[in-house]
Amino acid sequence: MNRTSDILAEVRAAAVKRRLYLPHAIRQMARPERMISSAEIRAVTENGEVIEDYPEDPRGHSCLMLGIGIDGRPTHVVCSPKDDYLAIITAYIPESEKWSHDFRMRMKP
């Protein structure tokens, strides 16, 4: 099993236990132009894919996931699996000019 599939398995296992939304995530989800629901976060963590892995994150091993939200909109979630829960660090709707057409790769500045 490679490192990306390891973090994906950890995310899915932690998400089943509980999701803890950090204050930054709540603020970002509630922005009027985003309005990302907890159901969308659940869909991303349960069905999405890891597109970036951050094993050296000071908050603990984390990753960026891509999934499909309301009306098929792409949604990014940064999360970190813990022993008893999945920490939702942030969530946002990726901007098309900053990401590849499939929202999997950052565009070079």
N, C-alpha and C positions, 0 to 999 in steps of 0.2 A: 504494500500500500504506500502510495507516495504521500508527501507532506500535505498537499492540498486536500486529498481525500481524508487524511487524518483529521484535519481541522473541520472539514465538513461533517464527519461523523460526530465529532465533539460538539459542534454547534447543534446538530439535530438532537443529540442525547440531552444536552443542557436545556434546549427549548421545550422539551417534553415536560421537564420538571417545573420550570417557571421562567418568565421573562421579566427582567428588571430594566425599566426605562430610565436611563440616567437623565439628569436635568437638561443637558444639551440636546439629547434626542427629543425630549418632550417639546422644547422650544422650537426645534427645527420642524418637527411633525406638525406643529400648530400654526406655522406661518400661513397666512391666507392664500398665497399662491401655490401652496403644497397640499395642506390638509391631508396628511397621510394617516390613515387609521391603523389601529392595532391589528385589525384583521389583515391589512396589507402586509404589515411587518411579519405576522404569523405566516402568511403565504410565501413571502420571500425566504424566511428561515426554514420552512418545511419543504419548499419545492424549488428554491432558487439554486444558483451555482456560485461557487467561490471564484471571483475574478482577480482578487489580489489577496496575498497572504502576508501578514505582518507578525512573524514569529518573535521579533525583537521589540514589540510595542511595550513601552514602560508600564502600561496599564495591564499587561498580560497578553499572551498570544491572542491576536485578533485577526479579523479578515473583513474584506469588502465583498458583499454578496450582491448579485443582480437577480431580480425577479420581476414578475409582472404584477402590477397593482390595478387599481380601478380603471376600467375601460381599456385595459391592455397597455397602460402606460408603464414604461420601465421605471423601476424603483431600486435605489441602492440603499443597503443597510450595512453599517459597520457594527460588528458585534464581537464579543469576547466570551467564550464559554468558561464558566466557573464550575466548581464542584456541584453546587446546589441550584444554579440558575444560569441563564444566558443574559449577559449584560448587553443591552442595546445602547451603543455609544452615540450613534447618530443615524439619521435616515434622510434621504433627499431624492428629488427627481433630477436625474442627471441632465445637464445642459447639452444639447446636440452639438454645439460648437466646441465643446471641451472633450467630447468623447467620440470614438469611432461610431460608424453607422449602427452597429449592434450594441453599443454602450458597454462593451467589454474592455476596451483599451483607451487610455488617456491619449489625447492628441498632444503632439509635441508643441511647445510654445514657439 
